[in-house]
Amino acid sequence: MESGIGNVTQKDVLEFARRIKADYFAKWDAENEWIFELVDDTDGAQGLACYKEKTIRITPVSLSDLPLLLIHEICHAACYRRNPGHGKHWKNRMLKAAADAENKYGDFRLAEALRNEVEGYNRSERMQRFGKRLLYSEFQDAVIDHVGSCQSLEELLARYEQIEELVRREYGVSQQAFRDYFPRAPKVYEKYAREAWQYCERVAQLRKTLDTE
């Protein structure tokens, strides 16, 4: 029986990848070194291009959404030496694929979806500064929620990984993408944690002093 997850199977992924490579990326991966895998999860993201392993991993999507997701990840794979994220090289490659979808193949739905994807990242960049403030505010709230249940500062600091996972999954990104977008997140969390712990220590010392008077 063909292995499948959700609405697509591994066979679907391989067949769509073959067509998309031929139609949109004729010069990329001429040696067929990259492989495509259908997986349950890619650490919170829909897809992931693993450069060192030369593997593109795809999570369950509908067949109608599979071309968009494959093109998105192949653009990462094709551009990673110049720009590993959603920068100008990735965006230009996505827009080229959109133009090909529209002009060569008459696939207006896919062309619009590709352009919308790029515009979404453009909006995200314009809001990045605000997004960081919001993220760090969430970290501050998390510290306040957790500090009372910790027996030591070390225990509070050790909860960073747990809190990061909860926050980044709200953003719908993988761990690597999250750390690319918010590289100072661990330091910001540590700052809030130390400040909160020092405050708790001062309050505890004040209470102890008042109790002895």
N, CA, C and O of each residue as an XYZ file, in Angstrom:
852
protein
N       0.854     -1.204      0.000
C       0.000      0.000      0.000
C       0.884      1.247      0.000
O       1.889      1.295      0.709
N       0.518      2.236     -0.778
C       1.297      3.470     -0.870
C       1.203      4.244      0.438
O       0.116      4.493      0.958
N       2.373      4.619      0.957
C       2.422      5.382      2.200
C       1.881      6.780      1.974
O       2.300      7.466      1.041
N       0.942      7.215      2.828
C       0.379      8.544      2.681
C       0.076      9.168      4.016
O      -0.179      8.462      4.992
N       0.101     10.493      4.075
C      -0.230     11.251      5.269
C      -1.178     12.343      4.834
O      -0.886     13.106      3.912
N      -2.329     12.415      5.511
C      -3.280     13.460      5.145
C      -3.843     13.206      3.765
O      -4.301     12.102      3.472
N      -3.814     14.220      2.915
C      -4.428     14.124      1.595
C      -3.449     13.754      0.488
O      -3.864     13.557     -0.654
N      -2.175     13.657      0.797
C      -1.192     13.332     -0.231
C      -0.406     12.098      0.171
O      -0.357     11.732      1.345
N       0.209     11.460     -0.817
C       1.065     10.308     -0.574
C       2.494     10.640     -0.981
O       2.751     11.645     -1.643
N       3.404      9.790     -0.578
C       4.792      9.970     -0.994
C       4.902      9.938     -2.515
O       5.697     10.670     -3.105
N       4.107      9.094     -3.137
C       4.107      9.022     -4.600
C       3.670     10.347     -5.211
O       4.242     10.792     -6.206
N       2.647     10.984     -4.615
C       2.203     12.299     -5.095
C       3.335     13.320     -5.001
O       3.578     14.084     -5.936
N       4.015     13.322     -3.871
C       5.099     14.282     -3.668
C       6.175     14.096     -4.732
O       6.645     15.074     -5.314
N       6.566     12.859     -4.989
C       7.613     12.597     -5.967
C       7.170     12.971     -7.382
O       7.952     13.523     -8.156
N       5.920     12.672     -7.714
C       5.433     12.970     -9.061
C       5.302     14.479     -9.276
O       5.711     14.996    -10.315
N       4.737     15.181     -8.304
C       4.619     16.629     -8.420
C       5.993     17.281     -8.453
O       6.214     18.225     -9.211
N       6.916     16.787     -7.638
C       8.273     17.347     -7.621
C       8.945     17.173     -8.977
O       9.626     18.079     -9.457
N       8.754     16.016     -9.591
C       9.339     15.766    -10.912
C       8.800     16.750    -11.940
O       9.561     17.300    -12.736
N       7.482     16.975    -11.926
C       6.874     17.900    -12.888
C       7.334     19.341    -12.645
O       7.662     20.067    -13.583
N       7.351     19.730    -11.397
C       7.715     21.110    -11.072
C       9.169     21.385    -11.413
O       9.498     22.460    -11.914
N      10.039     20.423    -11.147
C      11.441     20.591    -11.528
C      11.560     20.784    -13.037
O      12.297     21.653    -13.503
N      10.841     19.980    -13.783
C      10.922     20.062    -15.245
C      10.345     21.372    -15.776
O      10.880     21.951    -16.722
N       9.247     21.841    -15.165
C       8.555     23.022    -15.681
C       9.155     24.342    -15.198
O       9.183     25.324    -15.940
N       9.637     24.363    -13.943
C      10.021     25.633    -13.337
C      11.503     25.732    -12.949
O      12.022     26.831    -12.749
N      12.167     24.608    -12.847
C      13.556     24.613    -12.360
C      14.416     23.675    -13.213
O      15.094     22.790    -12.690
N      14.377     23.881    -14.518
C      15.023     22.952    -15.448
C      16.528     22.834    -15.218
O      17.110     21.774    -15.450
N      17.160     23.917    -14.762
C      18.612     23.898    -14.580
C      19.045     23.525    -13.164
O      20.221     23.257    -12.918
N      18.096     23.509    -12.246
C      18.438     23.211    -10.857
C      18.495     21.694    -10.626
O      17.679     20.942    -11.159
N      19.460     21.268     -9.833
C      19.586     19.867     -9.434
C      19.621     18.933    -10.645
O      18.884     17.950    -10.713
N      20.489     19.264    -11.592
C      20.593     18.447    -12.811
C      21.046     17.023    -12.518
O      20.746     16.101    -13.275
N      21.781     16.846    -11.399
C      22.264     15.520    -11.029
C      21.268     14.741    -10.175
O      21.546     13.618     -9.753
N      20.114     15.341     -9.924
C      19.081     14.699     -9.083
C      19.630     14.271     -7.727
O      19.411     13.148     -7.273
N      20.352     15.199     -7.091
C      20.924     14.910     -5.777
C      19.918     15.145     -4.644
O      20.012     14.525     -3.584
N      18.969     16.036     -4.875
C      17.994     16.344     -3.833
C      16.889     15.291     -3.803
O      16.482     14.774     -4.843
N      16.417     14.986     -2.616
C      15.314     14.032     -2.464
C      14.136     14.733     -1.789
O      14.300     15.760     -1.130
N      12.956     14.164     -1.964
C      11.726     14.750     -1.441
C      11.047     13.719     -0.541
O      10.902     12.553     -0.907
N      10.635     14.174      0.646
C      10.033     13.266      1.615
C       8.736     13.841      2.162
O       8.645     15.036      2.440
N       7.740     12.988      2.314
C       6.511     13.344      3.016
C       6.672     12.916      4.468
O       6.932     11.747      4.752
N       6.516     13.875      5.395
C       6.740     13.601      6.809
C       5.565     14.117      7.636
O       4.746     14.900      7.154
N       5.497     13.666      8.889
C       4.412     14.100      9.773
C       4.570     15.553     10.197
O       3.583     16.281     10.308
N       5.813     15.979     10.434
C       6.029     17.308     10.988
C       7.419     17.803     10.611
O       8.364     17.017     10.540
N       7.543     19.108     10.369
C       8.854     19.714     10.128
C       9.080     20.804     11.164
O       9.406     21.945     10.837
N       8.900     20.425     12.410
C       9.174     21.329     13.525
C       8.312     22.580     13.468
O       8.778     23.679     13.770
N       7.054     22.410     13.081
C       6.109     23.520     13.085
C       5.893     24.206     11.759
O       4.925     24.951     11.609
N       6.773     23.978     10.776
C       6.623     24.592      9.452
C       5.927     23.613      8.508
O       5.897     22.409      8.763
N       5.369     24.138      7.418
C       4.710     23.263      6.440
C       5.718     22.470      5.614
O       5.459     21.333      5.219
N       6.852     23.078      5.364
C       7.893     22.420      4.584
C       9.252     22.887      5.036
O       9.376     23.891      5.738
N      10.279     22.152      4.629
C      11.625     22.495      5.072
C      12.636     22.004      4.046
O      12.627     20.836      3.657
N      13.510     22.912      3.615
C      14.615     22.550      2.724
C      15.860     22.358      3.584
O      16.380     23.317      4.153
N      16.332     21.127      3.676
C      17.503     20.809      4.501
C      18.726     20.787      3.594
O      18.947     19.825      2.859
N      19.519     21.855      3.650
C      20.589     22.056      2.684
C      21.701     21.023      2.814
O      22.169     20.484      1.811
N      22.124     20.747      4.034
C      23.226     19.800      4.218
C      22.846     18.400      3.754
O      23.664     17.679      3.182
N      21.600     18.026      4.008
C      21.129     16.695      3.625
C      20.602     16.660      2.197
O      20.332     15.587      1.658
N      20.456     17.829      1.587
C      19.855     17.932      0.246
C      18.520     17.196      0.201
O      18.271     16.347     -0.655
N      17.680     17.560      1.157
C      16.371     16.927      1.297
C      15.312     17.999      1.491
O      15.502     18.937      2.265
N      14.205     17.857      0.791
C      13.052     18.731      0.994
C      11.965     17.904      1.653
O      11.525     16.890      1.111
N      11.538     18.344      2.826
C      10.512     17.628      3.589
C       9.206     18.406      3.526
O       9.173     19.622      3.715
N       8.142     17.679      3.258
C       6.826     18.266      3.065
C       5.860     17.644      4.067
O       5.837     16.426      4.242
N       5.063     18.484      4.722
C       4.045     17.986      5.645
C       2.712     17.826      4.912
O       2.576     18.283      3.777
N       1.735     17.191      5.540
C       0.458     16.942      4.873
C      -0.246     18.209      4.399
O      -0.506     19.120      5.185
N      -0.550     18.255      3.113
C      -1.333     19.340      2.524
C      -2.269     18.723      1.498
O      -2.154     17.541      1.176
N      -3.189     19.521      0.990
C      -4.052     19.028     -0.077
C      -3.268     18.979     -1.381
O      -2.247     19.652     -1.528
N      -3.748     18.188     -2.314
C      -3.080     18.107     -3.618
C      -3.049     19.470     -4.312
O      -2.096     19.783     -5.027
N      -4.087     20.276     -4.102
C      -4.133     21.580     -4.765
C      -3.084     22.543     -4.206
O      -2.648     23.460     -4.902
N      -2.681     22.336     -2.957
C      -1.678     23.209     -2.340
C      -0.259     22.689     -2.500
O       0.701     23.406     -2.214
N      -0.117     21.452     -2.952
C       1.211     20.842     -3.041
C       2.156     21.592     -3.991
O       3.315     21.791     -3.630
N       1.723     22.017     -5.185
C       2.649     22.743     -6.069
C       3.223     24.004     -5.431
O       4.419     24.270     -5.550
N       2.379     24.781     -4.757
C       2.847     26.004     -4.104
C       3.908     25.689     -3.061
O       4.945     26.351     -3.005
N       3.655     24.683     -2.238
C       4.598     24.336     -1.175
C       5.911     23.812     -1.755
O       6.986     24.151     -1.260
N       5.831     23.003     -2.783
C       7.055     22.477     -3.403
C       7.875     23.593     -4.047
O       9.096     23.637     -3.898
N       7.209     24.484     -4.756
C       7.935     25.597     -5.385
C       8.581     26.471     -4.314
O       9.728     26.892     -4.461
N       7.853     26.740     -3.247
C       8.391     27.537     -2.137
C       9.697     26.922     -1.621
O      10.694     27.626     -1.456
N       9.688     25.614     -1.369
C      10.870     24.968     -0.786
C      11.989     24.787     -1.817
O      13.166     24.887     -1.471
N      11.634     24.524     -3.070
C      12.675     24.399     -4.095
C      13.357     25.748     -4.314
O      14.559     25.796     -4.573
N      12.609     26.833     -4.215
C      13.230     28.163     -4.311
C      14.262     28.350     -3.207
O      15.322     28.932     -3.438
N      13.957     27.859     -2.011
C      14.959     27.899     -0.934
C      16.192     27.096     -1.331
O      17.325     27.558     -1.190
N      15.953     25.897     -1.826
C      17.074     25.022     -2.189
C      17.906     25.632     -3.316
O      19.132     25.520     -3.326
N      17.235     26.270     -4.253
C      17.943     26.836     -5.406
C      18.726     28.097     -5.047
O      19.682     28.448     -5.738
N      18.329     28.782     -3.973
C      18.933     30.080     -3.644
C      19.783     30.059     -2.381
O      20.347     31.089     -2.011
N      19.890     28.920     -1.713
C      20.448     28.939     -0.358
C      21.903     29.391     -0.305
O      22.333     29.932      0.714
N      22.668     29.186     -1.368
C      24.075     29.608     -1.327
C      24.196     31.129     -1.297
O      25.146     31.666     -0.728
N      23.233     31.825     -1.911
C      23.275     33.282     -1.927
C      22.448     33.889     -0.812
O      22.797     34.938     -0.271
N      21.352     33.229     -0.467
C      20.455     33.781      0.540
C      19.593     32.644      1.075
O      18.695     32.180      0.373
N      19.845     32.175      2.321
C      19.141     31.007      2.832
C      17.733     31.274      3.343
O      17.007     30.328      3.648
N      17.333     32.522      3.443
C      16.016     32.826      3.987
C      15.025     33.275      2.928
O      15.071     32.826      1.783
N      14.131     34.164      3.326
C      13.110     34.693      2.409
C      13.536     36.070      1.898
O      12.736     37.005      1.860
N      14.808     36.180      1.507
C      15.351     37.439      1.014
C      15.063     37.665     -0.460
O      14.208     37.006     -1.050
N      15.790     38.609     -1.043
C      15.470     39.032     -2.410
C      15.686     37.925     -3.434
O      14.934     37.843     -4.406
N      16.699     37.065     -3.246
C      16.934     36.002     -4.222
C      15.780     34.994     -4.220
O      15.311     34.562     -5.273
N      15.337     34.632     -3.013
C      14.189     33.719     -2.917
C      12.942     34.363     -3.518
O      12.209     33.719     -4.269
N      12.702     35.630     -3.191
C      11.522     36.320     -3.714
C      11.565     36.416     -5.236
O      10.560     36.173     -5.904
N      12.727     36.769     -5.784
C      12.845     36.860     -7.245
C      12.579     35.522     -7.911
O      11.956     35.458     -8.971
N      13.055     34.449     -7.281
C      12.841     33.104     -7.870
C      11.369     32.724     -7.801
O      10.838     32.102     -8.722
N      10.715     33.098     -6.713
C       9.280     32.838     -6.580
C       8.499     33.624     -7.633
O       7.575     33.093     -8.249
N       8.870     34.883     -7.835
C       8.155     35.712     -8.814
C       8.387     35.216    -10.237
O       7.498     35.313    -11.083
N       9.579     34.685    -10.504
C       9.837     34.088    -11.815
C       8.942     32.873    -12.030
O       8.393     32.677    -13.114
N       8.803     32.056    -10.981
C       7.913     30.892    -11.077
C       6.470     31.343    -11.293
O       5.723     30.708    -12.037
N       6.079     32.439    -10.642
C       4.717     32.962    -10.833
C       4.505     33.402    -12.273
O       3.456     33.133    -12.860
N       5.505     34.085    -12.850
C       5.402     34.529    -14.243
C       5.315     33.329    -15.180
O       4.538     33.343    -16.135
N       6.103     32.297    -14.916
C       6.048     31.088    -15.753
C       4.691     30.409    -15.631
O       4.123     29.972    -16.632
N       4.169     30.317    -14.410
C       2.863     29.685    -14.200
C       1.789     30.400    -15.011
O       0.916     29.768    -15.606
N       1.867     31.716    -15.022
C       0.851     32.505    -15.720
C       1.057     32.504    -17.233
O       0.114     32.255    -17.984
N       2.273     32.778    -17.683
C       2.526     32.999    -19.101
C       2.776     31.715    -19.892
O       2.383     31.613    -21.054
N       3.419     30.754    -19.273
C       3.729     29.512    -19.984
C       2.627     28.459    -19.865
O       2.327     27.743    -20.820
N       2.031     28.382    -18.669
C       1.127     27.258    -18.403
C      -0.313     27.687    -18.123
O      -1.181     26.835    -17.931
N      -0.576     28.988    -18.096
C      -1.939     29.463    -17.879
C      -2.506     29.110    -16.523
O      -3.724     29.049    -16.356
N      -1.633     28.874    -15.541
C      -2.083     28.513    -14.202
C      -2.155     29.794    -13.363
O      -1.241     30.114    -12.603
N      -3.251     30.502    -13.522
C      -3.395     31.803    -12.873
C      -3.560     31.668    -11.364
O      -3.128     32.533    -10.602
N      -4.183     30.585    -10.945
C      -4.351     30.373     -9.500
C      -2.998     30.204     -8.817
O      -2.746     30.814     -7.778
N      -2.137     29.387     -9.391
C      -0.819     29.176     -8.809
C       0.003     30.463     -8.860
O       0.699     30.797     -7.902
N      -0.077     31.181     -9.976
C       0.664     32.442    -10.101
C       0.251     33.421     -9.009
O       1.100     34.060     -8.387
N      -1.047     33.537     -8.777
C      -1.536     34.449     -7.743
C      -1.076     33.989     -6.359
O      -0.688     34.810     -5.527
N      -1.119     32.680     -6.112
C      -0.705     32.153     -4.811
C       0.776     32.427     -4.550
O       1.155     32.771     -3.430
N       1.607     32.278     -5.567
C       3.037     32.535     -5.425
C       3.301     34.007     -5.130
O       4.107     34.343     -4.262
N       2.616     34.876     -5.859
C       2.799     36.323     -5.621
C       2.286     36.713     -4.236
O       2.896     37.537     -3.556
N       1.171     36.125     -3.821
C       0.648     36.415     -2.483
C       1.618     35.963     -1.401
O       1.753     36.611     -0.363
N       2.290     34.848     -1.651
C       3.275     34.350     -0.689
C       4.417     35.358     -0.523
O       4.843     35.656      0.592
N       4.897     35.868     -1.644
C       5.973     36.862     -1.592
C       5.495     38.130     -0.891
O       6.207     38.680     -0.051
N       4.307     38.590     -1.227
C       3.783     39.795     -0.603
C       3.595     39.603      0.900
O       3.767     40.539      1.681
N       3.241     38.381      1.297
C       3.104     38.099      2.718
C       4.415     38.294      3.462
O       4.430     38.824      4.573
N       5.518     37.865      2.850
C       6.822     38.061      3.480
C       7.246     39.524      3.438
O       7.929     40.001      4.345
N       6.845     40.233      2.392
C       7.125     41.671      2.353
C       6.416     42.391      3.501
O       6.998     43.253      4.159
N       5.155     42.027      3.732
C       4.415     42.625      4.853
C       5.057     42.258      6.179
O       5.157     43.080      7.090
N       5.491     41.002      6.271
C       6.130     40.535      7.500
C       7.388     41.334      7.814
O       7.647     41.677      8.967
N       8.170     41.626      6.769
C       9.388     42.408      6.977
C       9.070     43.829      7.419
O       9.758     44.402      8.263
N       8.007     44.388      6.830
C       7.645     45.758      7.213
C       7.194     45.826      8.671
O       7.314     46.863      9.324
N       6.673     44.702      9.171
C       6.186     44.668     10.543
C       7.183     44.018     11.497
O       6.865     43.768     12.660
N       8.383     43.748     11.004
C       9.321     42.973     11.806
C       9.659     43.637     13.134
O       9.726     42.973     14.168
N       9.870     44.930     13.103
C      10.230     45.617     14.344
C       9.107     45.493     15.362
O       9.345     45.179     16.528
N       7.882     45.742     14.911
C       6.745     45.576     15.816
C       6.629     44.129     16.269
O       6.315     43.856     17.428
N       6.886     43.193     15.341
C       6.781     41.773     15.674
C       7.745     41.369     16.769
O       7.408     40.552     17.626
N       8.950     41.938     16.747
C       9.929     41.621     17.778
C       9.466     42.144     19.129
O       9.603     41.462     20.145
N       8.926     43.336     19.140
C       8.434     43.882     20.410
C       7.331     43.002     20.970
O       7.274     42.744     22.172
N       6.447     42.542     20.076
C       5.354     41.677     20.514
C       5.895     40.360     21.051
O       5.451     39.874     22.091
N       6.868     39.780     20.326
C       7.466     38.518     20.755
C       8.101     38.659     22.132
O       7.881     37.828     23.013
N       8.890     39.713     22.313
C       9.586     39.883     23.583
C       8.606     40.162     24.714
O       8.868     39.811     25.865
N       7.488     40.789     24.395
C       6.446     40.982     25.395
C       5.862     39.636     25.825
O       5.546     39.431     26.997
N       5.722     38.718     24.859
C       5.221     37.385     25.186
C       6.206     36.642     26.081
O       5.800     35.919     26.990
N       7.497     36.820     25.824
C       8.510     36.211     26.684
C       8.408     36.775     28.105
O       8.502     36.033     29.082
N       8.217     38.080     28.207
C       8.121     38.707     29.519
C       6.919     38.165     30.283
O       7.010     37.884     31.478
N       5.790     38.017     29.589
C       4.601     37.450     30.217
C       4.854     36.015     30.661
O       4.407     35.605     31.732
N       5.574     35.249     29.835
C       5.855     33.852     30.170
C       6.731     33.753     31.411
O       6.519     32.882     32.256
N       7.713     34.640     31.525
C       8.578     34.649     32.713
C       7.743     34.895     33.963
O       7.915     34.205     34.968
N       6.850     35.865     33.910
C       5.990     36.184     35.053
C       5.132     34.975     35.430
O       4.921     34.691     36.609
N       4.640     34.266     34.400
C       3.796     33.092     34.652
C       4.584     31.950     35.295
O       4.031     31.194     36.094
N       5.873     31.817     34.956
C       6.654     30.660     35.382
C       7.497     30.889     36.630
O       7.832     29.933     37.330
N       7.842     32.130     36.915
C       8.817     32.381     37.981
C       8.354     31.838     39.330
O       9.168     31.348     40.113
N       7.063     31.922     39.604
C       6.561     31.471     40.897
C       6.645     29.977     41.121
O       6.642     29.519     42.264
N       6.722     29.203     40.036
C       6.766     27.741     40.162
C       8.179     27.180     40.084
O       8.359     25.963     40.102
N       9.189     28.051     39.999
C      10.577     27.605     39.890
C      11.267     27.702     41.247
O      11.031     28.633     42.017
N      12.124     26.720     41.523
C      12.854     26.690     42.781
C      14.183     27.425     42.703
O      14.806     27.696     43.730
N      14.621     27.750     41.490
C      15.904     28.433     41.327
C      15.898     29.201     40.011
O      15.084     28.951     39.122
N      16.838     30.147     39.915
C      17.007     30.880     38.665
C      17.386     29.928     37.542
O      16.931     30.085     36.409
N      18.213     28.945     37.850
C      18.647     27.987     36.834
C      17.450     27.235     36.246
O      17.396     26.983     35.042
N      16.494     26.882     37.107
C      15.297     26.186     36.615
C      14.489     27.084     35.695
O      13.976     26.632     34.671
N      14.374     28.360     36.058
C      13.637     29.303     35.211
C      14.334     29.484     33.871
O      13.677     29.508     32.830
N      15.656     29.611     33.886
C      16.407     29.760     32.636
C      16.277     28.521     31.763
O      16.241     28.619     30.537
N      16.207     27.351     32.402
C      16.134     26.093     31.653
C      14.803     25.920     30.936
O      14.673     25.052     30.073
N      13.828     26.724     31.278
C      12.516     26.609     30.629
C      12.452     27.364     29.302
O      11.398     27.400     28.666
N      13.552     27.961     28.882
C      13.538     28.734     27.635
C      13.083     27.883     26.449
O      12.227     28.309     25.674
N      13.655     26.674     26.303
C      13.331     25.835     25.143
C      11.834     25.553     25.089
O      11.222     25.607     24.023
N      11.257     25.254     26.238
C       9.823     24.966     26.297
C       8.997     26.176     25.884
O       8.044     26.054     25.114
N       9.365     27.339     26.397
C       8.615     28.561     26.099
C       8.836     28.985     24.651
O       7.903     29.437     23.987
N      10.064     28.843     24.158
C      10.332     29.176     22.753
C       9.462     28.342     21.824
O       8.924     28.860     20.845
N       9.321     27.055     22.123
C       8.523     26.193     21.246
C       7.074     26.636     21.221
O       6.457     26.672     20.156
N       6.519     26.975     22.376
C       5.131     27.425     22.418
C       4.946     28.706     21.615
O       3.973     28.846     20.875
N       5.885     29.642     21.763
C       5.771     30.929     21.076
C       5.955     30.771     19.579
O       5.172     31.317     18.801
N       6.982     30.030     19.157
C       7.275     29.933     17.727
C       6.186     29.185     16.974
O       5.937     29.469     15.802
N       5.534     28.231     17.634
C       4.456     27.525     16.952
C       3.255     28.434     16.730
O       2.465     28.208     15.814
N       3.115     29.454     17.559
C       2.091     30.472     17.292
C       2.437     31.244     16.026
O       1.543     31.687     15.306
N       3.733     31.409     15.750
C       4.187     32.083     14.535
C       4.157     31.134     13.336
O       4.243     31.585     12.194
N       4.035     29.820     13.583
C       3.978     28.845     12.508
C       5.282     28.664     11.764
O       5.285     28.465     10.549
N       6.410     28.734     12.494
C       7.708     28.583     11.855
C       8.514     27.506     12.559
O       8.242     27.155     13.707
N       9.506     26.990     11.854
C      10.393     25.979     12.421
C      11.332     26.624     13.429
O      11.426     27.848     13.522
N      12.023     25.775     14.183
C      12.977     26.285     15.163
C      14.069     27.114     14.493
O      14.422     28.187     14.982
N      14.608     26.618     13.368
C      15.684     27.338     12.692
C      15.201     28.672     12.157
O      15.894     29.681     12.284
N      14.015     28.687     11.557
C      13.480     29.947     11.027
C      13.215     30.930     12.158
O      13.495     32.120     12.021
N      12.681     30.449     13.266
C      12.415     31.314     14.409
C      13.700     31.965     14.897
O      13.732     33.162     15.183
N      14.764     31.164     14.991
C      16.035     31.697     15.500
C      16.707     32.613     14.478
O      17.499     33.483     14.843
N      16.391     32.414     13.205
C      16.885     33.353     12.192
C      16.172     34.700     12.325
O      16.799     35.755     12.237
N      14.849     34.649     12.538
C      14.063     35.871     12.633
C      14.346     36.624     13.941
O      14.403     37.854     13.956
N      14.523     35.871     15.041
C      14.653     36.469     16.368
C      15.928     35.972     17.052
O      15.845     35.259     18.052
N      17.095     36.331     16.537
C      18.348     35.788     17.071
C      18.629     36.193     18.517
O      19.374     35.509     19.219
N      18.033     37.309     18.967
C      18.283     37.767     20.331
C      17.289     37.201     21.335
O      17.349     37.535     22.518
N      16.386     36.359     20.885
C      15.350     35.848     21.780
C      15.912     35.181     23.034
O      15.411     35.460     24.123
N      16.935     34.308     22.943
C      17.462     33.685     24.174
C      18.022     34.714     25.158
O      17.814     34.591     26.365
N      18.732     35.729     24.649
C      19.301     36.755     25.515
C      18.208     37.603     26.160
O      18.299     37.967     27.333
N      17.175     37.913     25.378
C      16.070     38.708     25.917
C      15.343     37.933     27.003
O      14.994     38.488     28.045
N      15.113     36.631     26.752
C      14.463     35.794     27.760
C      15.308     35.741     29.031
O      14.782     35.866     30.137
N      16.618     35.556     28.869
C      17.508     35.490     30.035
C      17.453     36.794     30.832
O      17.418     36.766     32.062
N      17.446     37.922     30.148
C      17.373     39.232     30.820
C      16.101     39.327     31.644
O      16.147     39.712     32.813
N      14.955     38.977     31.044
C      13.691     39.041     31.771
C      13.700     38.075     32.950
O      13.207     38.402     34.029
N      14.259     36.885     32.743
C      14.275     35.880     33.808
C      15.109     36.363     34.995
O      14.695     36.220     36.145
N      16.262     36.925     34.721
C      17.130     37.397     35.805
C      16.486     38.571     36.547
O      16.556     38.655     37.773
N      15.867     39.465     35.799
C      15.201     40.604     36.432
C      14.049     40.127     37.329
O      13.878     40.613     38.447
N      13.268     39.175     36.822
C      12.137     38.663     37.601
C      12.620     37.940     38.852
O      12.033     38.087     39.924
N      13.687     37.162     38.714
C      14.204     36.422     39.860
C      14.771     37.368     40.917
O      14.557     37.163     42.112
N      15.488     38.397     40.485
C      16.025     39.383     41.424
C      14.904     40.109     42.155
O      15.008     40.392     43.349
N      13.847     40.402     41.436
C      12.697     41.053     42.067
C      12.090     40.147     43.135
O      11.774     40.602     44.235
N      11.926     38.858     42.808
C      11.363     37.911     43.774
C      12.257     37.778     45.008
O      11.765     37.663     46.131
N      13.562     37.795     44.791
C      14.503     37.701     45.917
C      14.397     38.929     46.814
O      14.436     38.815     48.039
N      14.260     40.121     46.193
C      14.125     41.342     46.987
C      12.839     41.325     47.804
O      12.825     41.723     48.969
N      11.751     40.856     47.177
C      10.475     40.774     47.889
C      10.578     39.788     49.045
O      10.089     40.056     50.142
N      11.219     38.643     48.794
C      11.371     37.640     49.849
C      12.213     38.176     51.007
O      11.905     37.932     52.173
N      13.280     38.908     50.673
C      14.131     39.477     51.708
C      13.391     40.537     52.510
O      13.548     40.629     53.727
N      12.587     41.330     51.824
C      11.805     42.362     52.508
C      10.807     41.722     53.463
O      10.643     42.185     54.591
N      10.150     40.675     53.024
C       9.184     39.982     53.894
C       9.882     39.392     55.104
O       9.363     39.443     56.219
N      11.065     38.830     54.875
C      11.820     38.246     55.992
C      12.193     39.312     56.997
O      12.109     39.083     58.204
N      12.603     40.470     56.521
C      12.965     41.570     57.397
C      11.762     42.044     58.200
O      11.866     42.288     59.402
N      10.636     42.173     57.540
C       9.425     42.631     58.230
C       8.973     41.632     59.280
O       8.465     42.016     60.333
N       9.162     40.328     58.989
C       8.738     39.290     59.932
C       9.568     39.304     61.200
O       9.083     38.912     62.261
N      10.825     39.754     61.105
C      11.720     39.739     62.254
C      11.614     40.993     63.101
O      12.157     41.045     64.205
N      10.920     42.004     62.596
C      10.804     43.256     63.334
C       9.672     43.181     64.365
O       9.426     44.150     65.083
